[in-house]
Amino acid sequence: NAIQSLEDAKTALNGIYRIASEHSYYGDNYLYYADCRGEDVQARIDKGPGRRVSPYYLFNVAADDAFNITRVWNQPYIVIHQANSLIEKIDNGNVQTSDTQEIARIKAEALAMRGLALFDLTRLFGMPYTLDNGASLGVPIEIKTELPTHQPSRNTVAECYNQVIKDLTEALPNLVTTKSDGHQNVWSVKALLSRIYLYMNDNENALKYAQEVINNGGLYTLFTHDEYTSVWGKDFNSESLFEFYFTLTEPSGGSGGEGAPMVYADNVKDWNNLVLTKDFLDLLGEDPDDVRHALCRLPQKPDEDILPTGSTGHPKYLTKYPGKTGDVLTGNPQDNDLCIIRLSEIYLNAAEAAFKLGKRSEALGYLNQIVSRANPNKSVSDSELSLERILKERRKELVGEGHAFFDYMRNNIPVIRKGGWHLPQLPTDAQVINAYFFFKIRCAESDSTTIAPASIAVSFITNRPAPDNNGKPNSPLPRLGTQTSGVVTKKDNVPNVMIIANPAPTKPIFGEKMPRKVKIPIAMIKIPKPREKPYVLFS
């Protein structure tokens, strides 16, 4: 009964945005997860188990790690739960108002946030859609409020994506087409749809929505070359399609109080966790006149800041989050909004989708908007155009914005992390990482179950106890099914004897389609070389 008036509904909606911007979601893990699992950003030091950043980078996250797994699962489900609650109150007529247009907008934004949260959960805890057209298991879909005793089962990745698209497309008619700083609008949702369809390899729709956003009537525009170095940290810049707004007067102390921008800050800020890799600096160094060099800075105290070993003398700090003043030296990264989707990504989405559709001229046009903005004397020719070249530009432009690892996964491209100043603790099988890797759902014996480095992408059925549930309807760890998807290596804690499908299928299979099974010791299972087709294992 707390939501009865239009103002109550607005307050509830603001709460949904705030929860999504907090620690364990965009205020921390979801912003940097994909970057520190790629090849352009790395941990400055190994902070040990259960700490920020380095377990992701080293691929040694424990399955029961509260900081890096459990809370990362819970927080988006809290967003979903709160969105469900608000939507139900509106649909049931609890909100007394004559302003039907405004209440419809509030419901649409709640739908958009529910869709975004489900998408984020699916891409972190599910296999890439492109692996098997979404046949693998994803996460539970929750579209209504439930009691604490609720025990949901997992949906497939395809079902999750379909629900995400349903939420976003249902939201569109009632969203505003004007700028709505800090809120979702038509353009931010269409931008998200462009991203989501790209993840699905539905390039027709990815291009369609990207073009609609690009042709937005001048409401949003690309940074110019001249202003590129001075826009970072400023509230709601010309490219910002959707961002979370923060002030230092908030109880958490701004966005940095939740953790996200501070992980990139110079070590003098005390929080530093992430630095740029030599691979990235070499990539950017291919063009000495690229304006994006200005976002890479030397340490403020170079004589003291010598880690990681080998990085001395290199501009290892990324300065996309300097604080609202834009001054890296005097600004406070905690006083920094979090931009979730911006226009440059949409141009690159359009370039990639157009290229995959064989529309080379269109792809070149969109790609060169970004390339020539970085250096007006540079452009990509038709003979130079390739998927590799487009993805290279994504690396240069979107570093530190939460895309890298997902770009590798959805394109089935291995991450190669060698040389430079990578930490000596980086295990061999976390130096070349096959694209199909994701978090396993925590099992009851999680004290001894760790996330394995990716060597084999599999879908398997365990004989372990079913995953537990923490009793909250907004964090539904599944426990009805024991089938799960994941990666297994000889280092993983799995039964000594596996049942392997014979012959090994080339993609995940389920139920009655399973071929003849033969028991063999796990030590005899051949580990495929990178890019080989995966085995499917059963225990």
Secondary structure, 3 states (H helix, E strand, C coil): CCCCEHHHHHHHHHHHHHHHCCCCCCCCHHHHHHHHCCCCEEECCCCCCCCCCHHHHHCCCECCCHHHHHHHHHHHHHHHHHHHHHHHHHHCCCCECCCHHHHHHHHHHHHHHHHHHHHHHHHHHCCCHHHHCCCCECCCCCCCCCCCCCCCCCCEHHHHHHHHHHHHHHHHHHCCCCCCCCCCCHHHHHHHHHHHHHHCCCHHHHHHHHHHHHCCCCCCCCCCCCCHHHCCCCCCCCCEEEEECCCCCCCCCCHHHHCCHHHHCCHHHCCCCEEECHHHHHHHCCCCCCHHHHHEECCCCCCCCCCCCCCCCCCCEECCCCCCCCCCCCCCCCCCCEEEEEHHHHHHHHHHHHHHCCCHHHHHHHHHHHHHHHCCCCCCCHHHCCHHHHHHHHHHHHCCCCCHHHHHHHCCCCEECCCCCCCCCCCHHHCEECCCCCCCCCCCCHHHCECCCCCCEEEEECCCCCCCCCCCCCCCCCCCCCEEEEECCCCCCCCCEEEEECCCCCCCCCHHHCCCEEEEEHHHCCCCCCCCCCCCEEC
